[in-house]
Amino acid sequence: MNKVNLDKNNRKILLFICVFVFMFGFLFLLKTLTNDKYENKKEEVLSYNNKALINYKVNLIPNSIYEEKSLGEGKIYITDYVDSIDTLLNYKFNCKDNIEKIFVDYEVNAVIEGFIGNKKDSKEIWSKKFNLQPKTELVLNKNEFQKDILIDIKNYNSIVRDMVKKVNTNFSNKLIVTWNINVKGKSSKGEFFEKLSPTMEIPLGESYFEVKGDLLQDKNGSIDNIKKVISDRYIKGIIISSFIIIISIFAFFYILLFTEELENNKETSIRKINKILKNYEDMLVALKDEPLEGNETIIKVLDMNGLIKIADDLDKPIFYKYFININDIKYFCVIDNKKAYVYQV
């Protein structure tokens, strides 16, 4: 198999690069092996859903505008015609797996806040808290429960009017009702805890109002097991470093075994001339001047052996011009009258 010729310096550089790449791959592999092999992975074993919804209806006092005794959700309500608001908390727990027990504790709190500014940049002036439902604990049998709370909006508006009269200052007021629900569940796959806090927000001291707030909270949850698995980073590190090492080894031995250094022309010429001067010393004649005058008929000889044969046949010496630096010797020749047999180095 013929070897590929490469420049001597380039061949050395390529071999050095192979060694460098091999060391890089080895160090990368070593770092990967010393790092943590495993990582924690969450595995969902149980999923569930909690939903808390506040429904309401606005109770009216007898008036000449509305025939109904109450109005439904999502309307604009005239404050002077409103007596109270009936609210109903609907809580529901959904899970495909069997749950051994669900414990719930809840309470309902209200707070009147007086503030100045807008919704994005408001500052509280005063507040007053009320407890509408003390903390109550229960165990769910059907994974759901309901609880009705009456909001005496007429009374809260009366409190606000009294406050405004006392301080003789107008500012914005609102009532915030919060249902705090804590859920604790128990199953064969573990325990879970959830907290929901739906709210209702009602402006106070206004001629009309609209009920707003976070009336629906819908939360998904899960029980997860932590499992130790071989990390993707570890696997990728092993694959990449191994690939680098294998490629560098293959390239190194390919260059070492299937390439050879391309000889330098100058070095080759010097070796060739030295060999001629040594082997044919008795037949060579060194001249100070050029042996050819320029008017001879030049006959080129293919190699030095051919020139030796011609010299023997003609019984002539072989001439060349002497140089201190033998690399400057360009040719050897045999002269026969006006013919010159020349071998160019």
Number of C-alpha atoms within 10 A of each C-alpha: 4 7 11 12 13 16 14 13 11 12 18 15 12 16 19 13 15 22 17 13 17 21 15 16 23 16 13 18 20 14 15 18 14 9 10 12 15 14 15 12 14 12 12 12 12 19 14 15 15 20 17 23 18 21 15 22 15 21 19 21 14 13 12 7 7 12 9 11 12 16 17 10 12 11 11 11 17 13 19 14 19 21 17 19 19 15 17 16 19 16 19 17 18 14 14 9 13 11 16 11 15 21 16 20 16 19 16 19 17 20 17 23 20 22 18 14 11 9 8 6 7 12 13 13 12 11 13 11 13 11 13 16 15 11 13 11 13 11 16 15 11 9 16 17 16 12 12 14 14 12 18 14 20 16 12 17 21 13 15 19 14 11 15 16 10 9 8 9 8 14 13 18 23 20 21 18 23 22 21 16 20 16 17 15 17 15 15 10 14 13 15 17 15 15 14 20 17 20 21 19 19 16 21 24 19 13 11 14 15 14 16 13 14 13 19 18 15 13 14 12 15 16 17 16 15 11 11 12 11 13 15 11 15 19 13 12 19 17 12 13 20 17 12 19 21 13 14 22 14 12 16 18 13 12 18 14 10 12 16 16 15 14 12 10 9 10 10 11 17 17 13 13 19 12 12 16 13 10 11 12 11 10 15 20 15 14 12 9 10 12 19 19 8 10 9 14 14 15 13 13 17 12 12 17 12 14 20 21 11 18 19 13 9 12 13 16 17 24 20 22 19 15 13 7 8 15 17 13 17 14 14 24 29 25 20 14 8 12 14 21 20 24 20 13 16
